[in-house]
């Protein structure tokens, strides 16, 4: 279950590089996910602001006609790195081996990148529509899935692994 959650969050990173990290920081800041040592930076207002701004800039930049392909080397590499980084962070509350989590997160990001590209291009072609409405739908799906998978990680960590409980109060 834990590795599946890491892979699925990695898949979300494949759709949008910074959105899962922004959601993760929001969860940490609100107290739903608890990190210790160096991982605790995620619970800071600075991390929330930085990753939220990066996510918003990416959401806006993705709609531009000159946006680079997500499957091109620079974009795909960034998605794999951030998929691995999010997995490394989640390895602590989910009691996973960090290296294993990172590999699974990176693979999830690469698979998510190609799957997202495939679904988006085929949907635009099938609907004979502009790319913009499909891209906005992809944004919404990415945000919703990131929230869902991180909520499941928080609940699973609290209920089954004995970590600090989930709660949205500070």
N, C-alpha and C positions, 0 to 999 in steps of 0.2 A: 504493500500500500504506500509506504513512504517513498520508495523509488518511483512509483507511478506518479505521485504528486509532483516530485521533482521533474520528471520527464514532461508532464503536462504543463508545468509552469515554464519549463524550457521552450515548449512549443509556443506558448504565448509570447515569449521573447523572440521567437522566430517571426511572429506576426508584427510586433512592434518592439524595438530594442529596449526602450526605457520605461514603457508602461508597467510591466511586472515589477521592476525595481521601485518605481514610484509607489505602487500599491503596497509593496512590501514595507517600504519606509512608513507609509501611513499606518499600516497595521502595527508596526513596532512603536511608533510615536503614540498611538492611541492605547497601547498596552495589550493588544490582542496577541502579539508574538513577543516573546521575551528572548533577548540576546544578551550574552555576557562578553566580557573582555573586549577585544577589538571590534567585534560585531555590534556592540552597543551603539556605534555611531549612527546606525539606522534609525534609532529612536530620537534623534536630534531634529529640531526644527530646521536646521541648516540642510540636513540630508533630505528632508521632506520637500523643502523649497527647491533645492537643486534638481532632484530627480523629477519632481512635478513639472518644473520649467522645461527640462530636457524632453520629457514625454510630450508636453504640449507643443513644443517646437517641432518635434518629430511628427506629431499628428498633423500639424499644419504643412510641414515640408513634404509630407508624403502625397499631398494633393497637387503639388506642382507638376506640370508636364515634364520638367527637366529633372525630376527626382531620379536618382540612380536606382537600378534594379536591386531588389533585396537579395537576389542570387549572385550578384557580382561580388568579386572577392572582398573588397573593403566592407561592404554591408554585411555579407555573410559571416565574415570574421568577427565583426563587432557583435553580431547577434550570438554567435557561439561563445564569445568571451563573456558577455553579460548573462547568457544562460548558465554558464559554468559558475559565474560569480554569485548569482541568485541561489544556485544549488549549494554552493559552499556555505552561504549564510544559513540556508534551511537545514543543512546537515546537523547543526547543533540542536535545534528543538526537536528534530525528527530522529535524533540518535543514529545518524548515518555516518559511515566512513567518508571523510571529506573528499578524498580522491575519487571514490566511486560516484558520489553525488555530482561532482564536477563533470565527470565524463558523461553521465546520464543527462545532466542539464545541457551540456553542449550538444550532444546528439539530438536531444529534444528540440533545441533551437534550430539546428540545421534541417531537421525533418519538418518543423513548423514553418520555416522559411519557404521550402519548396512546396509544401502542401498549401500554404497560404497563397503563394504565387499561382499555383495550379487552379485553386478554387476561384480566386479573384478573376483571373483572365478568362476562365471558362464561363463564369457567371456574367461578366460583361458581354461576352460574345453571345451567350444564350439569350440574354435579355435584350440584346441589341441596344444597350444603354451607354451612357457616358460612364467613365470610370469613377467619377466623384461619388455618386450615391453608394456604389459598392464599397468604395474605400471607407466611407463614413460608417457603413454597416460593419465593416471589418474592425474599425476602431471600437465600436460599441461592443462587439463580440469579444475583442481582446480585453477590454476593461472588465466586462462581466465575468469572463473566464478567470482572469487573474484574481479577482475578488473571491470567486467561488473556490478556486484551488487553494488560495492562502487561508481562507476561512476553514476549509477542510484540514489543512495542515495544522492550524492553530487548535482546532477541536480535537483532532487525532493526537496531537502532542499532549494536550491537557488530559484527555480522558483515558488514553491507552498507554501513554508513555510516562505519566506521572509528572509532567512538567507543570510549570505555573499555569493556572487556569486562564481561560479566555475571558476577556472582559473589555468593555470599551470605556471604562472610567480610569482616570489617572489617580 
